[in-house]
Amino acid sequence: MRKHILWMTCALCIISVSVISFGFAKKSSLTVIDSSNIKTTATANSSAKIRFVQYVDDIYSSAKLKFSGLDSAVFEKALVGYYNLKVANMLPLASSVITVVDFNKPSTQKRMWIVDVLNKKLLLNTWVAHGQGSGNDMADAFSNNNESHQSSLGFYVTDDTYVGKHGRSLRLNGVDRGFNDQARNRAIVLHAADYVSQGTINQLGRLGRSHGCPAVAPELCDQIINTVKNKNMLFITGRDQRYTSKFLNEDSAAQFALMNDTNPIVLKEAIAQN
């Protein structure tokens, strides 16, 4: 009887050890799989970002943007936002023109660039005025508030046109909450202004200033509006360390760009369908 009990006890011990060992082995196996997935995802993201940077550099070089004075870091930010706006379905896939305004530069410099991303071509580099509340030659202060007469930083999506007190003008929708999302309420639009000229620079040592709108030279206004109207991106950057944007996520921008715009056939087909 004692031998039988002893045999049963030993058998139970062996079974328990086997079950515990299997449990640890299974758990360990799952841990290895999860770790592998994490490493694979991280590697894929890293690879996508490297290829995206190369893609951005290719456009920057092909369009000769360095020679026109556009900073490469500013251009990269603009493209990151451009692709994230597409991810968010705020820009159509067919959108291929971006506008960059760099208020880190004085008003005497041509600090607006319009770039054809698809054809890797600079379409226009010209003057643009900032708001009178933002500063004199340099724009140092920015606001989203009505009656501030200051420029607002961030990403915009262009809308339709209308004829107002400044002539034909282009409505802008600010998409950065807290930074430029009051643009429509403030009547921030792209319009022509006589004070955007070499003559004004010669007279004042700077351009004239708006009430917060990105104002351009009258002789170029129609050309600019016709090029960028109806769901294209405008990015305004400047000296404000407080500025942040959910559209500056490099990972999502890189993934989208590599699946779409790095293949020119995809984008050209989208433009043709549009």
Secondary structure, 3 states (H helix, E strand, C coil): CHHHHHHHHHHHHHHHHHHHHHHHHHHHHHHHHHHHHHHHHHHHHHHHHHHHHHHHHHHHHHCCCCCCCCCHHHHHHHHHHHHHHHHCCCCCCCCCEEEEEECCCCCCCCCEEEEECCCCEEEEEECCECEHHHCCCCCCCCCCCCCCCCCCCEEEEEEEEEEECCEEEEEEEECCCCCCCCCCCCCCEEEECCCCCHHHHHHHCCCCCECCCCEECHHHHHHHHHHHCCCCEEEEECCCCCCCCHHHCHHHHHHHHHHCCCCHHHHHHHHHHC
